[in-house]
Amino acid sequence: MIQTFLTSLEPDPYQLLAEISRHVTDDMLGEISRADYGSDSEKHLAALIRLRDTGTFVEPLHWYPCEVLELTRNGVSGGLSPGEADERAIRSNWIVAFASASLLQALRPPWEYSSSAPPSFDLIQLLQGLHGLPIDLTSPALRLVASLMLDSDLEGNDVDVIYYGVGLLWLALHNMPPPPDRDLVQLCEWIVRRESELYEQHPTHFDRWLIRIIGTSAPPSAWESLGTELLSLDLGSHQRQLQEWVKLIGSELAGDSVS
């Protein structure tokens, strides 16, 4: 059962945000607090400091600080000199990672925050932010996503859980050491099966694997880039069966179906 595999990953919904928070400065929080054109920045900042220092949200959290977290989770830097771009890009990635991890943690009780975008968007933003950091946070990210999946109905109608599965696969393949191939093969089989089942229940006009089951945004998607990156992984140390599953999922996600 996939639940047994997820449990074996030692799921932890809080560790990742705590690890990220150690690298988030007051100045970064100040930047986040001003994201809504500076509106209520002092109240947002107080809530952000509490979130960073304690991992808890101000009640009610539907405005402070989640409004500015949503506005900053997809931040990028550009137009800078090469040296500046590296420094600013790393800063931006810390901010994106903090905002995205916070919004994913806010899904849990007692907060149960409902973002303006689906959790799958927060997750892909998180993965992109983590990818650009100078330290490796793959392990706590893996535990976070495992907890998100265990909190979900794995055989229900929630389409975001399939995205969680793809994100988990990506993280697991980067974790050192990675989980056993047999568990990753089982995960791949579950991802493909559930995507097909959900598409049959909720077909849309986007004939694109995985992206089609959301029905709220057309391609291109940041998840397509993840598919391309899955295809570029060196999986020579893994079993042939797993290599084929990853190739299938990566190709379908990137929009380049395997014949």
Phi and psi in degrees as a GROMACS rama.xvg file:
@    title "Ramachandran Plot"
@    xaxis  label "Phi"
@    yaxis  label "Psi"
@TYPE xy
-65.3876  -27.7278  ILE-2
-60.9542  -37.9496  GLN-3
-63.1573  -43.0689  THR-4
-61.6222  -46.592  PHE-5
-60.9635  -41.848  LEU-6
-63.5093  -35.1535  THR-7
-65.804  -18.0508  SER-8
-82.473  2.13097  LEU-9
55.7932  61.1068  GLU-10
-56.2044  139.409  PRO-11
-148.494  112.244  ASP-12
-78.893  -7.50442  PRO-13
-113.697  -23.5419  TYR-14
-61.437  -43.1567  GLN-15
-61.4152  -48.7823  LEU-16
-61.496  -37.7219  LEU-17
-63.6847  -40.8263  ALA-18
-66.3229  -44.483  GLU-19
-62.6664  -41.8839  ILE-20
-60.3447  -27.321  SER-21
-63.7712  -18.7004  ARG-22
-109.762  2.28585  HIS-23
-96.9742  117.63  VAL-24
-87.6191  165.705  THR-25
-58.9761  -35.8852  ASP-26
-64.8845  -40.1029  ASP-27
-62.9487  -43.2045  MET-28
-63.8423  -36.1975  LEU-29
-62.1281  -39.9506  GLY-30
-63.4429  -43.9208  GLU-31
-61.8711  -42.2644  ILE-32
-63.4688  -23.8181  SER-33
-96.0341  8.53364  ARG-34
-63.7916  -28.6472  ALA-35
-91.8936  57.3063  ASP-36
53.6888  28.9387  TYR-37
81.271  0.31704  GLY-38
-66.2159  129.168  SER-39
53.1016  34.1698  ASP-40
-61.6968  -34.2555  SER-41
-66.1625  -41.1542  GLU-42
-67.7837  -41.2114  LYS-43
-62.435  -42.6047  HIS-44
-63.5356  -42.6416  LEU-45
-60.3873  -42.2227  ALA-46
-68.232  -36.3193  ALA-47
-67.9753  -40.6269  LEU-48
-62.8319  -43.2069  ILE-49
-61.1076  -43.1551  ARG-50
-62.1203  -46.3737  LEU-51
-64.6228  -42.6972  ARG-52
-82.5877  -26.641  ASP-53
-123.126  -12.9528  THR-54
73.3367  16.0581  GLY-55
-121.811  156.445  THR-56
-102.383  153.24  PHE-57
-73.5593  139.176  VAL-58
-100.718  135.178  GLU-59
-77.6299  149.787  PRO-60
-98.3716  5.6374  LEU-61
-68.6675  -9.03071  HIS-62
-125.502  -50.2667  TRP-63
-104.743  117.391  TYR-64
-107.066  15.3584  PRO-65
-64.8326  -27.8899  CYS-66
-59.7373  -46.0823  GLU-67
-79.0711  -26.7949  VAL-68
-63.777  -41.2929  LEU-69
-64.0226  -36.8196  GLU-70
-72.9588  -20.7563  LEU-71
-108.657  -4.94988  THR-72
-68.8227  -19.7382  ARG-73
-113.348  29.5652  ASN-74
-70.5976  144.887  GLY-75
-135.986  159.472  VAL-76
-115.513  151.1  SER-77
-167.395  172.103  GLY-78
70.1973  26.7644  GLY-79
-116.745  164.115  LEU-80
-67.7035  160.02  SER-81
-52.9562  -46.1544  PRO-82
-64.1937  -44.8394  GLY-83
-64.6715  -39.4314  GLU-84
-60.9706  -39.9891  ALA-85
-63.3229  -46.996  ASP-86
-65.9477  -44.8952  GLU-87
-69.2119  -36.0433  ARG-88
-63.9856  -42.1043  ALA-89
-63.5953  -43.4411  ILE-90
-59.7668  -45.559  ARG-91
-61.3703  -39.7273  SER-92
-66.5979  -36.9698  ASN-93
-62.1138  -42.17  TRP-94
-65.4327  -45.6157  ILE-95
-62.5145  -43.8121  VAL-96
-63.3861  -42.497  ALA-97
-63.2085  -47.6604  PHE-98
-64.0188  -45.0544  ALA-99
-67.9534  -44.3071  SER-100
-63.0606  -37.4339  ALA-101
-63.9186  -44.9071  SER-102
-66.9907  -34.6305  LEU-103
-69.5398  -38.5341  LEU-104
-66.5596  -32.1628  GLN-105
-68.7063  -12.1247  ALA-106
-67.1014  -24.4563  LEU-107
-80.4907  157.247  ARG-108
-62.4574  148.483  PRO-109
-88.577  3.51585  PRO-110
-83.9106  -50.8376  TRP-111
49.8118  50.2511  GLU-112
-71.9786  138.699  TYR-113
-108.091  107.234  SER-114
-76.9818  164.208  SER-115
-74.1542  -15.7607  SER-116
-119.774  156.269  ALA-117
-67.5051  155.369  PRO-118
-55.8722  -27.9711  PRO-119
-61.5646  -31.4844  SER-120
-70.5116  -43.6615  PHE-121
-59.9288  -38.2016  ASP-122
-68.1312  -44.6166  LEU-123
-68.3076  -34.0564  ILE-124
-65.0855  -39.6885  GLN-125
-61.5006  -47.4845  LEU-126
-61.8398  -38.9875  LEU-127
-67.8514  -41.6085  GLN-128
-63.7531  -44.121  GLY-129
-62.8481  -35.5325  LEU-130
-62.2033  -27.0024  HIS-131
-99.4382  14.4033  GLY-132
-91.8945  154.433  LEU-133
-78.9987  -4.52642  PRO-134
-125.489  157.526  ILE-135
-94.0651  115.291  ASP-136
-114.89  27.8776  LEU-137
-60.0821  -44.8594  THR-138
-62.5502  -51.1734  SER-139
-66.2959  -29.2972  PRO-140
-66.8088  -39.5482  ALA-141
-60.8307  -41.4296  LEU-142
-68.0677  -35.7337  ARG-143
-63.1726  -49.481  LEU-144
-65.9923  -36.6053  VAL-145
-60.1798  -39.8332  ALA-146
-67.9309  -37.565  SER-147
-61.3634  -40.6047  LEU-148
-68.8147  -42.1546  MET-149
-67.0327  -26.0852  LEU-150
-79.7657  -7.91809  ASP-151
-101.905  165.168  SER-152
-87.1626  101.401  ASP-153
-66.2644  -19.5041  LEU-154
-115.47  17.2246  GLU-155
-95.666  -155.371  GLY-156
-103.561  9.86586  ASN-157
-79.213  111.107  ASP-158
-71.113  -25.271  VAL-159
-63.2236  -27.0598  ASP-160
-65.0245  -26.7246  VAL-161
-69.3541  -39.5246  ILE-162
-64.214  -38.8346  TYR-163
-55.8949  -42.3697  TYR-164
-62.6748  -41.9839  GLY-165
-66.0582  -41.8811  VAL-166
-62.379  -39.2846  GLY-167
-63.5719  -41.3534  LEU-168
-60.242  -46.5212  LEU-169
-58.3275  -47.5495  TRP-170
-67.5297  -40.5366  LEU-171
-62.9069  -37.4331  ALA-172
-70.696  -18.6442  LEU-173
-98.9808  -12.0123  HIS-174
-73.1857  147.383  ASN-175
-123.29  115.934  MET-176
-78.3162  156.153  PRO-177
-72.3651  159.024  PRO-178
-61.6027  163.609  PRO-179
-57.1431  144.207  PRO-180
-57.0754  -37.203  ASP-181
-60.4362  -36.2246  ARG-182
-71.2882  -37.144  ASP-183
-71.9397  -34.4572  LEU-184
-62.5232  -44.2388  VAL-185
-60.2646  -40.6163  GLN-186
-63.0601  -45.0346  LEU-187
-60.8627  -43.7326  CYS-188
-61.169  -41.0866  GLU-189
-65.1472  -44.2365  TRP-190
-57.3301  -50.3319  ILE-191
-67.7106  -41.3554  VAL-192
-62.9334  -48.3978  ARG-193
-68.8058  -35.7953  ARG-194
-61.1263  -43.2087  GLU-195
-64.8374  -42.3  SER-196
-64.2344  -42.361  GLU-197
-70.8347  -33.1763  LEU-198
-66.0304  -37.2303  TYR-199
-64.0765  -31.3681  GLU-200
-83.6356  -32.8741  GLN-201
-133.848  63.6423  HIS-202
-66.8851  145.722  PRO-203
-127.391  -178.259  THR-204
-87.6308  1.05209  HIS-205
-94.8339  106.168  PHE-206
-86.8166  62.8317  ASP-207
-132.184  130.029  ARG-208
-54.1445  135.696  TRP-209
67.9016  -52.9422  LEU-210
-59.8064  -30.9406  ILE-211
-66.9538  -23.4426  ARG-212
-84.9227  -10.793  ILE-213
-76.7917  -50.2428  ILE-214
77.5827  4.58928  GLY-215
-113.377  -10.7892  THR-216
-147.935  137.396  SER-217
-84.4169  159.228  ALA-218
-59.982  156.442  PRO-219
-79.7169  158.932  PRO-220
-134.069  152.024  SER-221
-60.9398  -23.0708  ALA-222
-66.3807  -27.0909  TRP-223
-62.7102  -40.0471  GLU-224
-62.4975  -37.4063  SER-225
-64.3454  -36.8242  LEU-226
-60.7095  -43.8366  GLY-227
-61.5274  -40.089  THR-228
-69.3713  -33.7713  GLU-229
-60.2196  -40.2009  LEU-230
-66.6475  -26.4565  LEU-231
-87.3383  -5.47831  SER-232
-68.0745  142.408  LEU-233
-87.2485  105.518  ASP-234
-109.406  24.5792  LEU-235
-60.4199  -23.6636  GLY-236
-86.8761  -2.29567  SER-237
-102.685  162.374  HIS-238
-61.7935  149.803  GLN-239
-58.7474  -38.1396  ARG-240
-60.4997  -43.4209  GLN-241
-66.978  -41.3945  LEU-242
-55.8756  -42.6007  GLN-243
-67.8951  -39.7816  GLU-244
-64.4818  -44.3396  TRP-245
-64.3239  -38.9977  VAL-246
-62.32  -43.1312  LYS-247
-61.5225  -51.0692  LEU-248
-64.7911  -43.7323  ILE-249
-62.0291  -42.9307  GLY-250
-66.6134  -45.3467  SER-251
-64.1971  -40.6582  GLU-252
-68.1777  -36.1648  LEU-253
-78.2811  -6.97281  ALA-254
84.864  22.2092  GLY-255
-127.645  75.6896  ASP-256
-57.4952  141.466  SER-257
-79.3742  133.577  VAL-258
